[in-house]
């Protein structure tokens, strides 16, 4: 994330993730944003602006299949 933080004055918003995509970072001009806060806002936005999504639509952050 250090490289991403170095770009915080060049962009309004910047995103990065690790190579296996299980962690991500969001940087604003104010610094590193809590990714859980961003996810909550993004999910709320999607539910508010997707009228075609029915009441049975759900968001899953982590899902494990055990066999």
C-alpha positions as a Markdown table, in Angstrom:
| # | Residue | x | y | z |
|---|---|---|---|---|
| 1 | Unk | 0.0 | 0.0 | 0.0 |
| 2 | Unk | 3.0 | 2.3 | 0.4 |
| 3 | Unk | 3.1 | 2.8 | -3.4 |
| 4 | Unk | -0.6 | 3.6 | -3.5 |
| 5 | Unk | -0.3 | 6.1 | -0.6 |
| 6 | Unk | 2.4 | 7.9 | -2.6 |
| 7 | Unk | -0.2 | 8.6 | -5.3 |
| 8 | Unk | -2.8 | 10.1 | -2.9 |
| 9 | Unk | -2.2 | 13.7 | -4.1 |
| 10 | Unk | -2.5 | 12.8 | -7.8 |
| 11 | Unk | -5.9 | 11.2 | -7.7 |
| 12 | Unk | -9.3 | 11.7 | -6.0 |
| 13 | Unk | -9.6 | 8.0 | -5.4 |
| 14 | Unk | -7.2 | 5.1 | -6.0 |
| 15 | Unk | -7.7 | 1.3 | -5.5 |
| 16 | Unk | -5.3 | -1.6 | -5.2 |
| 17 | Unk | -5.4 | -5.2 | -4.2 |
| 18 | Unk | -2.9 | -7.9 | -3.3 |
| 19 | Unk | -2.0 | -10.6 | -5.9 |
| 20 | Unk | -4.6 | -13.2 | -4.7 |
| 21 | Unk | -7.4 | -10.5 | -4.4 |
| 22 | Unk | -8.3 | -11.2 | -0.8 |
| 23 | Unk | -7.3 | -7.8 | 0.5 |
| 24 | Unk | -7.8 | -4.3 | -1.1 |
| 25 | Unk | -6.9 | -0.7 | -0.3 |
| 26 | Unk | -8.6 | 2.5 | -1.0 |
| 27 | Unk | -6.6 | 5.8 | -0.9 |
| 28 | Unk | -8.1 | 9.3 | -0.9 |
| 29 | Unk | -6.2 | 12.6 | -0.6 |
| 30 | Unk | -6.8 | 12.3 | 3.1 |
| 31 | Unk | -5.0 | 8.9 | 3.2 |
| 32 | Unk | -5.8 | 5.2 | 3.5 |
| 33 | Unk | -9.5 | 4.5 | 3.9 |
| 34 | Unk | -10.9 | 1.7 | 5.9 |
| 35 | Unk | -11.9 | -0.9 | 3.2 |
| 36 | Unk | -14.9 | -2.0 | 5.3 |
| 37 | Unk | -16.3 | 1.5 | 5.3 |
| 38 | Unk | -16.0 | 1.7 | 1.6 |
| 39 | Unk | -17.7 | -1.6 | 1.1 |
| 40 | Unk | -20.6 | -0.6 | 3.2 |
| 41 | Unk | -21.1 | 2.6 | 1.2 |
| 42 | Unk | -20.6 | 0.9 | -2.1 |
| 43 | Unk | -23.1 | -1.9 | -1.3 |
| 44 | Unk | -25.7 | 0.7 | -0.1 |
| 45 | Unk | -25.2 | 2.6 | -3.3 |
| 46 | Unk | -25.8 | -0.5 | -5.4 |
| 47 | Unk | -29.0 | -1.5 | -3.5 |
| 48 | Unk | -30.3 | 2.1 | -3.9 |
| 49 | Unk | -29.6 | 2.4 | -7.6 |
| 50 | Unk | -30.4 | -1.0 | -8.9 |
| 51 | Unk | -34.2 | -1.1 | -9.0 |
| 52 | Unk | -34.1 | -4.4 | -11.0 |
| 53 | Unk | -32.5 | -6.2 | -8.0 |
| 54 | Unk | -35.2 | -8.0 | -6.1 |
| 55 | Unk | -35.7 | -8.4 | -2.4 |
| 56 | Unk | -33.9 | -11.8 | -2.6 |
| 57 | Unk | -30.6 | -10.3 | -3.7 |
| 58 | Unk | -27.8 | -10.5 | -1.1 |
| 59 | Unk | -24.2 | -9.5 | -0.8 |
| 60 | Unk | -21.7 | -11.9 | 0.5 |
| 61 | Unk | -18.3 | -10.7 | 1.6 |
| 62 | Unk | -16.7 | -14.1 | 2.2 |
| 63 | Unk | -18.0 | -17.5 | 1.3 |
| 64 | Unk | -16.4 | -20.8 | 2.0 |
| 65 | Unk | -17.4 | -24.2 | 0.6 |
| 66 | Unk | -16.5 | -27.1 | 2.8 |
| 67 | Unk | -16.6 | -30.6 | 1.4 |
